[in-house]
Amino acid sequence: MTDSARIAALEARLRTLEDKDEIAQIIARFGPAVDSLSGDATADLWTANGVYDFGSGALEGRTELAALVELATHKTYVEQGCAHVLGAPVISVHGDDATATGYSQVFVHDNGQWKSVRTSANHWILNRTADGWKVVTRKNRVLNGAQDARDLLALATQPITQGAGT
């Protein structure tokens, strides 16, 4: 392998690592954004027409995504004390498209104890934009034995296909 080919290969590997780190940071920012009631920070994680599909409903576009922190259930959790905790996802990057699959839990403080009120499977589709990586779609399904949650987790075992995030 020539020096220029080796350098090009290293640059490609470094870019993939940097992409995966940026994507992991976007996912990690979700919890602090919603738990601090920052609608703008929450919406800024998504593309302009991004979608958050949480099973019982979906939010589309930055205005609806920003309003996530205003939902009555969410505000009640925050008033009690809550933490949206996202586990380290399996991330696959292919050019300007990426997927991430993993787990999330919502913990709520209740009478001096922390209780997990929601444990879910999550599948994210992201695109590289002029402003960096952004979420196109996040699907979240409660891990209650239903097939749809297992189907989301199974996506972690499949490679991303070209154009999956478009």
C-alpha positions as CSV (number, residue, x, y, z in Angstrom):
1,M,0.0,0.0,0.0
2,T,1.4,3.4,-0.9
3,D,1.8,6.2,1.6
4,S,-1.0,8.2,0.0
5,A,-3.4,5.2,0.0
6,R,-2.5,4.5,3.7
7,I,-3.1,8.1,4.6
8,A,-6.4,8.2,2.7
9,A,-7.5,5.0,4.5
10,L,-6.6,6.5,7.9
11,E,-8.4,9.7,7.1
12,A,-11.5,7.7,6.2
13,R,-11.3,5.7,9.4
14,L,-10.8,8.9,11.4
15,R,-13.8,10.5,9.8
16,T,-16.0,7.5,10.6
17,L,-14.9,7.6,14.3
18,E,-15.6,11.4,14.4
19,D,-19.0,10.8,12.8
20,K,-19.8,8.1,15.4
21,D,-18.7,10.3,18.2
22,E,-20.8,13.2,17.0
23,I,-23.9,10.9,16.6
24,A,-23.4,9.5,20.1
25,Q,-23.2,13.1,21.5
26,I,-26.5,14.0,19.7
27,I,-28.2,11.0,21.3
28,A,-26.6,11.7,24.7
29,R,-27.9,15.3,24.5
30,F,-31.5,14.3,24.2
31,G,-31.9,13.5,28.0
32,P,-30.4,16.7,29.3
33,A,-32.4,18.7,26.7
34,V,-35.8,17.3,27.6
35,D,-35.1,17.1,31.4
36,S,-34.0,20.8,31.5
37,L,-37.3,21.7,29.6
38,S,-35.2,23.2,26.7
39,G,-37.5,22.9,23.8
40,D,-35.1,24.6,21.4
41,A,-32.2,22.3,22.4
42,T,-34.5,19.3,21.9
43,A,-35.7,20.5,18.5
44,D,-32.2,21.4,17.4
45,L,-31.2,17.7,17.5
46,W,-33.5,17.0,14.5
47,T,-33.7,18.1,10.9
48,A,-36.3,20.7,10.0
49,N,-38.9,18.0,9.2
50,G,-37.6,15.4,11.6
51,V,-40.0,12.9,13.3
52,Y,-40.1,11.4,16.8
53,D,-42.4,8.4,16.7
54,F,-42.9,7.2,20.3
55,G,-45.5,4.5,19.6
56,S,-48.6,6.2,21.0
57,G,-48.0,9.3,18.9
58,A,-45.5,11.2,16.8
59,L,-44.1,14.7,16.7
60,E,-43.0,16.1,13.3
61,G,-41.1,19.3,12.6
62,R,-39.2,21.5,14.9
63,T,-42.2,23.3,16.4
64,E,-43.8,20.0,17.5
65,L,-40.4,18.6,18.7
66,A,-39.8,21.7,20.8
67,A,-43.2,21.3,22.3
68,L,-42.3,17.8,23.5
69,V,-41.1,19.4,26.8
70,E,-44.6,20.9,27.3
71,L,-46.5,17.6,27.2
72,A,-48.4,17.2,30.5
73,T,-46.9,13.8,31.3
74,H,-43.4,15.1,30.7
75,K,-43.9,18.2,32.8
76,T,-45.2,16.1,35.7
77,Y,-42.1,13.9,35.5
78,V,-39.8,16.9,35.5
79,E,-41.6,18.4,38.5
80,Q,-41.1,15.1,40.4
81,G,-37.5,14.8,39.2
82,C,-36.7,12.7,36.2
83,A,-33.9,11.4,34.1
84,H,-34.1,10.3,30.5
85,V,-31.1,8.0,30.2
86,L,-30.0,6.6,26.8
87,G,-27.6,3.7,26.6
88,A,-24.7,3.6,24.2
89,P,-26.2,2.8,20.8
90,V,-24.9,0.6,18.0
91,I,-24.0,3.2,15.3
92,S,-23.6,2.5,11.6
93,V,-22.3,5.2,9.3
94,H,-22.5,5.0,5.5
95,G,-21.5,8.3,3.9
96,D,-23.9,11.0,4.9
97,D,-26.5,8.5,6.3
98,A,-26.4,6.8,9.7
99,T,-28.4,4.6,12.0
100,A,-28.2,4.1,15.7
101,T,-30.0,1.5,17.7
102,G,-30.2,1.1,21.5
103,Y,-32.1,1.4,24.7
104,S,-33.5,4.2,26.8
105,Q,-35.0,4.5,30.2
106,V,-37.0,7.2,32.0
107,F,-36.5,7.3,35.7
108,V,-38.8,9.3,37.9
109,H,-38.3,10.3,41.6
110,D,-41.1,9.0,43.7
111,N,-41.3,9.2,47.5
112,G,-37.6,9.2,47.9
113,Q,-36.9,6.4,45.4
114,W,-36.1,6.3,41.7
115,K,-38.4,4.2,39.6
116,S,-38.0,3.3,35.9
117,V,-41.3,4.2,34.3
118,R,-40.4,3.4,30.7
119,T,-37.7,1.2,29.2
120,S,-37.7,1.3,25.4
121,A,-35.9,0.2,22.3
122,N,-34.9,3.0,20.0
123,H,-33.9,3.3,16.4
124,W,-32.5,6.5,15.0
125,I,-32.0,7.6,11.4
126,L,-29.6,10.5,11.0
127,N,-28.2,12.6,8.1
128,R,-25.1,14.7,7.8
129,T,-26.3,18.3,7.1
130,A,-24.6,21.6,6.7
131,D,-25.0,22.0,10.5
132,G,-23.6,18.5,11.3
133,W,-25.4,15.3,12.0
134,K,-29.1,15.6,12.7
135,V,-31.9,13.2,13.5
136,V,-34.3,12.5,10.7
137,T,-36.4,9.9,12.6
138,R,-36.4,8.4,16.0
139,K,-38.6,5.4,16.7
140,N,-39.1,4.5,20.3
141,R,-41.0,1.4,21.5
142,V,-41.7,0.2,25.0
143,L,-40.0,-3.1,25.9
144,N,-43.2,-4.8,27.1
145,G,-42.8,-8.1,25.2
146,A,-44.3,-6.7,22.0
147,Q,-42.7,-7.7,18.7
148,D,-42.3,-4.1,17.4
149,A,-39.7,-3.3,20.1
150,R,-37.7,-6.5,19.3
151,D,-37.9,-5.6,15.6
152,L,-36.3,-2.2,16.4
153,L,-33.5,-3.9,18.3
154,A,-32.9,-6.4,15.5
155,L,-32.0,-3.4,13.3
156,A,-28.7,-3.1,15.2
157,T,-27.6,-6.3,13.5
158,Q,-28.2,-5.0,10.0
159,P,-25.9,-2.8,8.0
160,I,-27.2,0.6,6.8
161,T,-28.1,0.7,3.1
162,Q,-27.3,3.6,0.8
163,G,-29.8,6.3,1.2
164,A,-31.5,4.9,4.3
165,G,-31.7,8.3,5.9
166,T,-33.2,10.1,3.0
